[in-house]
Amino acid sequence: MQRYLAVLDQPDWRNAVRAGIGPTSNFFAWFADHVAARLRLGAFSDLAESDER
């Protein structure tokens, strides 16, 4: 599992996610809160943290 998470934490994957899913979409909010938070996916946590500031 750690190998898969390491791939998902790569800058290229983060950039692809951010380009494909708008942070204001309902899916983004649901996925960030329920899935990405548990997996600690940086593509979502970085944006969520910047929105809180």
C-alpha positions as CSV (number, residue, x, y, z in Angstrom):
1,M,0.0,0.0,0.0
2,Q,2.8,2.4,0.8
3,R,4.2,2.1,-2.8
4,Y,0.8,3.2,-4.2
5,L,0.6,6.1,-1.8
6,A,4.1,7.2,-2.7
7,V,3.1,7.4,-6.4
8,L,0.0,9.4,-5.5
9,D,2.2,11.8,-3.6
10,Q,4.4,12.6,-6.6
11,P,4.2,16.2,-7.9
12,D,3.1,15.0,-11.4
13,W,0.1,13.2,-9.9
14,R,-0.8,16.1,-7.6
15,N,-0.7,18.5,-10.6
16,A,-2.9,16.2,-12.7
17,V,-5.5,16.0,-9.9
18,R,-5.5,19.7,-9.3
19,A,-5.9,20.4,-13.0
20,G,-8.8,17.9,-13.3
21,I,-10.8,18.6,-10.2
22,G,-11.8,22.1,-9.2
23,P,-11.5,22.7,-5.4
24,T,-15.0,24.2,-5.4
25,S,-16.7,21.1,-6.8
26,N,-18.9,18.9,-4.6
27,F,-16.8,15.9,-5.5
28,F,-13.6,17.6,-4.3
29,A,-15.1,18.5,-1.0
30,W,-16.5,14.9,-0.4
31,F,-13.3,13.2,-1.6
32,A,-11.0,15.5,0.4
33,D,-13.0,15.0,3.6
34,H,-13.7,11.3,3.4
35,V,-11.0,9.6,1.3
36,A,-8.0,11.8,0.8
37,A,-7.8,12.8,4.5
38,R,-7.6,9.1,5.6
39,L,-4.9,8.4,3.0
40,R,-3.2,11.7,3.6
41,L,-3.1,12.5,-0.1
42,G,-1.1,15.7,-0.5
43,A,-2.9,16.8,-3.7
44,F,-6.0,17.4,-1.5
45,S,-4.6,18.3,1.9
46,D,-2.4,21.1,0.5
47,L,-5.3,22.8,-1.1
48,A,-7.6,22.2,1.8
49,E,-5.0,23.8,4.2
50,S,-4.6,26.8,1.9
51,D,-8.4,27.3,1.8
52,E,-8.5,27.4,5.6
53,R,-6.1,30.3,5.8
